[in-house]
Amino acid sequence: MVEVFPNPATNQLQIVNSGLPIYEIRIINVNGNDVFQCEEGLNDNKTIDISCLLPGPYLIILKNEKGTIRKKIVIQK
């Protein structure tokens, strides 16, 4: 199970993973452009600095060995 919070977020996004290790994290904007990408083993928690991103809707994509998890997030300032 993966939780992404807070949503809406302002400066930081917290990812809590209690399932299979995540090996890729991507955030894409409404135009489909990558605005954040991280490739590492995530077994539990990670904090992402999103303070440089513009306000609006985004999609966070988390990949593990079983598949892909997509969650909508909103960034507000």
C-alpha positions as CSV (number, residue, x, y, z in Angstrom):
1,M,0.0,0.0,0.0
2,V,1.3,3.5,-0.9
3,E,0.0,6.8,0.6
4,V,0.8,10.2,-0.9
5,F,0.0,13.2,1.2
6,P,-0.8,16.0,1.9
7,N,-3.1,16.6,-1.0
8,P,-3.3,19.4,-1.9
9,A,0.4,20.0,-1.1
10,T,2.5,23.2,-0.9
11,N,6.2,22.7,-0.3
12,Q,6.7,18.9,0.4
13,L,5.0,15.7,-0.6
14,Q,5.3,12.7,1.7
15,I,5.3,9.1,0.2
16,V,4.7,6.2,2.7
17,N,5.2,2.8,1.2
18,S,4.2,-0.3,3.1
19,G,4.3,-2.7,0.2
20,L,6.7,-3.8,-2.5
21,P,9.8,-1.6,-3.0
22,I,9.2,1.3,-5.4
23,Y,11.9,1.7,-8.0
24,E,10.7,4.7,-9.9
25,I,8.9,7.9,-8.9
26,R,7.8,10.5,-11.5
27,I,5.6,13.6,-11.3
28,I,4.2,14.8,-14.6
29,N,2.3,18.0,-15.3
30,V,-0.9,18.4,-17.3
31,N,1.1,18.6,-20.6
32,G,2.6,15.2,-19.9
33,N,6.1,16.6,-19.2
34,D,8.2,15.1,-16.4
35,V,8.8,17.7,-13.7
36,F,10.4,15.3,-11.2
37,Q,12.0,11.9,-11.6
38,C,13.7,9.6,-9.1
39,E,15.0,6.1,-9.6
40,E,15.9,4.4,-6.3
41,G,14.6,1.7,-4.1
42,L,11.9,3.1,-1.8
43,N,11.0,0.6,0.9
44,D,9.2,2.9,3.4
45,N,9.1,6.7,3.4
46,K,10.3,9.6,1.2
47,T,9.8,13.3,1.3
48,I,9.9,15.2,-2.0
49,D,10.6,18.9,-2.2
50,I,8.0,20.3,-4.6
51,S,8.4,24.0,-3.7
52,C,9.8,24.8,-7.2
53,L,6.7,23.4,-9.0
54,L,3.9,25.8,-10.2
55,P,0.5,25.5,-8.6
56,G,-1.9,23.1,-10.4
57,P,-2.8,19.5,-10.9
58,Y,-0.1,16.8,-11.4
59,L,0.1,13.1,-11.7
60,I,2.5,11.1,-9.5
61,I,3.5,7.7,-11.0
62,L,5.1,5.1,-8.7
63,K,6.4,1.9,-10.2
64,N,7.2,-1.4,-8.5
65,E,7.8,-4.9,-9.7
66,K,4.0,-5.7,-9.9
67,G,3.0,-2.6,-11.9
68,T,2.3,1.1,-11.8
69,I,0.4,3.2,-9.3
70,R,-1.0,6.6,-10.5
71,K,-2.3,9.2,-8.1
72,K,-3.6,12.7,-8.8
73,I,-2.1,15.5,-6.7
74,V,-2.7,19.2,-6.5
75,I,0.0,21.7,-5.7
76,Q,-1.1,25.0,-4.2
77,K,0.9,28.0,-2.9
